[in-house]
């Protein structure tokens, strides 16, 4: 299934899991604030879904093909013509897009800003691939709207919403 991404927010840093961590639902606001994408229209709201993925099990791999579609996300970094590049895809991206492993790596390199020929992806310097796993939760627009209304009714204020 091909999905249209309307916003992303990445927080890839180690954190202790605690009960008082900000609810993942808060990050659904990113779709409304990400300027890389066209603004969401009122007509689209009922069909929106939000997904939050908790990332785990980060492993550096020596073979860039040592990962499984649908199971692993990728974080890459590499050098090309004297510049350093890096980008990441969550575990579900390659599967949702119907990509092979090679198509995923080339797309991820393009996301990072690489402009080389697609057949030359193996020729970049110092390609580092880190694979990781993730647990994804999703909710629809109505659930998100209900949560926002509840937060406002409880008087938690902008610190919880922003």
Helices and strands as residue ranges (DSSP letters): G 24-29, H 30-33, G 42-47, E 49-61, E 73-80, E 83-89, H 93-97, H 101-112, G 118-123, E 125-140, H 141-154, H 158-161
